[in-house]
Amino acid sequence: MRAIVIRQPGDADVLTWTEVPEPEVGPGEVLIEVAASAVNRADVMQRMGFYPPPPGASPYPGLEVSGRVVELGEGVTGLEAGAEVCALLAGGGYAERVAVPAGQVLPVPKGVDIVDAAGLPEVACTVYSNVFMLAGLEPGETILVHGGGSGIGTMAIQLAKAWGARVVCTVGSAEKAARCRELGADVAINYREEDFVASGPYDVILDVIGAKYLTRNVDALATGGRLMVIGLQGGTKAELDIGTLLRKRALVHPTSLRSRPLEEKARIVADVRRHVWPLLESGQVRPVIDQRVPMADAARAHRLLEASGHVGKILLTV
């Protein structure tokens, strides 16, 4: 089969579409013939040499796919060959086929195109596990979503709004602000012109920036607020004022999805299927797709992501 190989750490041009060995399907796994994958910031970090795959994971980038089941490993039940599915991966999505634990496989939601479904597993699992399972967002609370125009942001806005929360997001342009309001954001703050702290306080903050925003995020939290840090686009090191956290009885919780144990990922996937998939099938929540790019041209897709002009997901099609 063919896959995107990272020849060496570097810029987008190190991504090469080439022949590689077929994946082996182990017990409890499913082999998927890939229709599409999606580009995530983690893929860019892996390409640059900053985010290696966990032990035992595929060396190829790609944390989510959609496609059709072509083979079942020993002990797999509840799936059959030919089923249209999407899946959460630890790696290997930039390929024509990928083996994935059966507990991380989801059916393509009714009414969603099989290619568009490639942009769902990573964002749905990341948002649901952080905002609802860990932060416990309640109806009527206020959530701040940093990077509202991103794949994570567009899903977080929709899910939080469907849950009955007040949604505030940060964006980098008037165009993105308008798109986020269309998705349900009550307030869209242009971070180039406004200070998000002034629009607080927030009960929950979903942050992809990290160190650069840490102090201001804590300042913006309400009493009992929860800061979920899921990205490091703004660096890894910053001082944390424990006194402020004590006064606010607040929580700072950094998380990563990729390296979690298989059993934990399976629980998240099961909860996402139970709580998020009905919203997708009813049309209340939808995948937001910026554009589709042929997988062989993954370098162009990475450059598009790094330019940050997109809204929603950039997909790679086979």
MARMARGU-194344 format. One record per residue (C-alpha): residue in one letter; x negated, y negated, z. Coordinates in steps of 0.25 Angstrom, whole numbers, plus 5000, padded with zeros to 4 digits. Example, Ala and Ser with C-alpha at 12.3 -4.5 7.8 and 13.67 -1.06 7.14 Angstrom:
<pts>
a495150185031;s494550045029;
</pts>
This chain:
<pts>
m500050005000;r499649855000;a499549765012;i498949625015;v497549645021;i496749545029;r495349555022;q494749475033;p495249365043;g495449235035;d496449145027;a497649195020;d496749245008;v496249365016;l497549425014;t497449535003;w498549624998;t497949754995;e498049914996;v497949975010;p498350105016;e499750145019;p500150135033;e500350265041;v501750285048;g501550335062;p502550395072;g503650295075;e503350205063;v504050165050;l503350135037;i503950015030;e503849975015;v503649825017;a504649725009;a504049605016;s503149555028;a503149415034;v501949325037;n501749285052;r500749195059;a500149325065;d499749375051;v499049245049;m498249265062;q497949405058;r497449365045;m496549265052;g495949365061;f496649315074;y497749415076;p497349565073;p498349665073;p498649755085;p497849885086;g498549985077;a499249885069;s499149865054;p497949775050;y498849705039;p499649585043;g501149575044;l501949585057;e503349615050;v503949675038;s505249715031;g505449835021;r505949975020;v505550095029;v504850205021;e504350295031;l504650335046;g503650385055;e503850495065;g504850475075;v505550355069;t507050355069;g508050245066;l507450205053;e507450265039;a506650255026;g507250145017;a507750055029;e507549915027;v506749865039;c505849755045;a504749775055;l503849705066;l502449745064;a501049735071;g500449715057;g500449775043;g501649705037;y500849645025;a500949775018;e501849865009;r502049955020;v501949955035;a502150055046;v502849995059;p503350055072;a504850095070;g505150005082;q504749885075;v505649905063;l506949835061;p508049845050;v508149725040;p509349645046;k510549655038;g510649535028;v509149505029;d508349535016;i507249645018;v506149545014;d506649435024;a506649535035;a505149545035;g505149405042;l506049455054;p505349555063;e504149475068;v504949345070;a506149415076;c505349495086;t504449385090;v505549285092;y506549385099;s505449445108;n504949305113;v506149215113;f507149315118;m506549435124;l505349365132;a505849215133;g507249255135;l507849135127;e509249115132;p510449045125;g510448895128;e508948885130;t508048805121;i506948875113;l505748805106;v505248875094;h503848835089;g503648845074;g505148845071;g504948865056;s504148995057;g504649135056;i504649145071;g505249005073;t506449025063;m506749155070;a506649095084;i507548985080;q508649075075;l508649175086;a508549075097;k509748995091;a510549125089;w510349155104;g510849015108;a509648935111;r509248795108;v508148805098;v506948705096;c505848725086;t504548655082;v504248645067;g503248565058;s504148495048;a505548435046;e505848545036;k505548655046;a506348585056;a507548585047;r507448735044;c507348765059;r508548685062;e509248765051;l508848895058;g509448845071;a508448755078;d509048645087;v507848565087;a506648565077;i505448495082;n504348445072;y503048475080;r502348375071;e503248265076;e503848305089;d503448365102;f504248495105;v504048475120;a504948355120;s506148435115;g506048535126;p506148595136;y506248735130;d506648865137;v505848955127;i504748915117;l504249005106;d502848965102;v501949005091;i500948895093;g500248935106;a499148855113;k499448725106;y500848715111;l500648785125;t500648665134;r501848595126;n502648725126;v502548735141;d502848595143;a504148615134;l504648735142;a505848725150;t505848775165;g505848925163;g505448915149;r504749025141;l503648995131;m503349105121;v502049095114;i502049185101;g500949115093;l499649045093;q499648955081;g499148845091;g498048915098;t497849015109;k497348935121;a497948825129;e498148785144;l499448825151;d499948735162;i500448845172;g501048735181;t502048695170;l502448835168;l502648855183;r503448725184;k504348775172;r504348915176;a503948945161;l503449055154;v502349065143;h502349195136;p501449225124;t501849345116;s501449425104;l502249525096;r501249595088;s500449675098;r501649715107;p501849865110;l502649945100;e503749965110;e503849815114;k503949785099;a505049885097;r505849825108;i505749685102;v506149745088;a507349815095;d507849685102;v507649605089;r508449705081;r509549705092;h509649545094;v509049485081;w509449575070;p510949545072;l510649395071;l509949415058;e511049505052;s512149405056;g511349295049;q511249215062;v509749235061;r508949245048;p507549265043;v506949135038;i506049165026;d505149055021;q504649135009;r504249265003;v502749294998;p502249424992;m501449495002;a500249504992;d500249354993;a500149355009;a499049255009;r500049145003;a501049185014;h500049165025;r499649025019;l501148995019;l501249035033;e500048955038;a500548825030;s501748835040;g502648775030;h503648895030;v504948915038;g505249055042;k504449185037;i503549205025;l503749345020;l502749435012;t503449525002;v502949654996;
</pts>
